Amino acid sequence: MLELFIVITIFSSPFLILTITKRYFTYKTTIMAAQVKFNGLNNNKITKLEEQRAMLNKRLAVLEEIVTSRHFELSNKIAQL
C-alpha cells in the first residue's frame, strides 16, 4: 500500500507543481493589473487636485490683493464711522 502511495506521489508531483505555479503566476498577473489600474486612477485624481489647488491659490492671491488695497482700508474706515 505504501509503495502505491509513493508511486502515485512521484508521478503526480510534476502535475501538482505545474498547477500550483500556474495559479501563482495567474494571481500575480491579476494583482499587477489591479495595481496598474489603481495607480492610473490615483494619477488622474492627483492631477485634478493639483489643478484645483493652483486655481485656489490664484483666487487667494486676488483676495489678498483686494483686502490689502488702500481702497478696501478706506471703505472699512468709512464704514466704522
C-alpha positions in Angstrom: 0.0 0.0 0.0 2.8 2.4 0.9 4.5 1.5 -2.4 1.4 2.5 -4.3 1.2 5.8 -2.5 4.9 6.6 -3.3 4.4 5.8 -7.0 1.3 8.0 -7.2 3.1 10.8 -5.4 6.1 10.5 -7.7 4.1 10.6 -10.9 1.6 13.3 -9.7 4.3 15.7 -8.3 5.2 17.4 -11.6 1.5 17.9 -12.4 0.9 19.4 -8.9 3.9 21.7 -9.2 2.9 23.0 -12.6 -0.7 23.6 -11.4 0.4 25.5 -8.3 3.0 27.5 -10.4 0.4 28.4 -13.0 -2.1 29.6 -10.3 0.5 31.6 -8.6 1.5 33.5 -11.8 -2.1 34.0 -12.7 -2.7 35.5 -9.3 0.4 37.8 -9.6 -0.8 38.9 -13.1 -4.2 39.8 -11.7 -2.8 41.7 -8.8 -0.4 43.6 -11.1 -3.2 44.6 -13.4 -5.3 45.8 -10.5 -2.4 47.9 -9.2 -1.8 49.5 -12.6 -5.5 50.4 -12.8 -5.5 51.8 -9.3 -2.3 53.8 -9.9 -3.9 55.2 -13.1 -6.9 56.4 -11.1 -4.8 57.9 -8.5 -2.7 59.8 -11.0 -5.8 61.3 -12.6 -7.1 62.3 -9.2 -3.8 63.8 -8.2 -3.6 65.8 -11.4 -7.1 67.1 -10.8 -6.3 68.1 -7.2 -3.2 69.9 -8.3 -5.1 71.9 -10.9 -7.7 72.8 -8.3 -5.0 73.8 -5.8 -3.4 76.1 -8.4 -6.8 77.7 -9.2 -7.5 78.2 -5.4 -4.0 79.8 -5.0 -4.8 82.3 -7.8 -8.1 83.2 -6.2 -6.4 83.6 -2.8 -3.9 85.9 -4.3 -6.7 88.0 -5.8 -8.5 88.1 -2.4 -5.3 89.1 -0.6 -4.8 91.9 -3.1 -8.3 93.2 -2.6 -8.0 93.0 1.2 -4.7 94.8 1.3 -5.6 97.5 -1.1 -5.9 101.1 0.1 -9.5 101.4 -1.2 -10.6 98.5 1.0 -9.0 100.0 4.1 -10.6 103.4 3.3 -14.0 101.7 2.9 -13.6 100.0 6.2 -12.7 103.2 8.0 -15.7 105.0 6.5 -18.0 102.0 7.4 -16.7 102.2 11.0 -17.6 105.9 11.3 
